[in-house]
Amino acid sequence: MSDVNFDCPACAQNIEAPLKMAGMQILCPGCRALLQIPWPSEAAAQRAQRKAKSATSPITVEGGIPPAPEKRRVVIKRAAGGQA
């Protein structure tokens, strides 16, 4: 029989439970939060989301938000005599 592998929504503890326990409520072994064991399709969606989060990393710059790029200023001079 296959297992359901999922993370606790409260503490992110990875938990593996027998498939026959899907839908049951348990206490997380890590933080003791009450949670429901997801069905395999829900657990697969959670794994995909976790994988997508780990594939991206936030950009951090010392001091918080990175500075905006400098704007380029273009000056077009008019022809002599005030006419373009």
N, C-alpha and C positions, 0 to 999 in steps of 0.2 A: 504494500500500500504506500502511496506517495505522501509526502509531507507538505505542509503549507509553511512557507518561509516569509516572514514579514517583520516590520520594525514597530516598536511601541511608539505611538504618536506623541507620548509625553516625554520620553527620554531617549528615543532612537535606539534602544536596546534591540539587537537582532534576536528574533525568537523563531523557533521551528516547532511546529505542532503537527500531530497526526491529522490527516485529512478528515477523519471521522469527528474531529473536534471543531471543524469549521462552523461558525455561527455561535459558538458558545462564548460566554464571558469568563475571563480569567483575570487574575492579578498579575501584573507584569513582574517577572522575577527581579528586575533591576530596580524599579522605582515604586512598586506596589500599586500602581495606578490600575483602575478597573478598565479593561479593554475587551473588545470583541474580536475573536479570531476571524479574519476575513476568509471568504471563499477563494479558491485558487485564482479566479479571474481578477478579483480585487487585489490579491497579493501580487499578481503579475503586473498589474497597473502601477502598484506602489513601487515595485522594483524598477520599472521603466522610468518612473519619475525620479527615483533616487539616483539612477544611473545618469539621467540627464542633468541633474543638479551637480553631480560630481564631475561631469565632463566640462562644466563651465566654472570659471573661477572669477570672483569679483575683482575689479581693478581697484587697488588701493594705493593711495598716495599719502605720504606723510602729511598729516594735518587735515585729512578728510577728503573733501571733494577736489578733484583735479582742476586746475585753472582752465578757463575757456581758452581756446586758441586765439591768438591775436587776429583781429580782423584786418584784412588788407584794404587799404584806402587807395583808390585810384582818383587822380585829379586830371581832368581834361581841360587844358587851357583853350580859351577862345582865341580866335584869330584877331589880329589887330583891327581896330575900328568898330568893335562891338558886334560884328556879324560872323556867323559861323559858316 
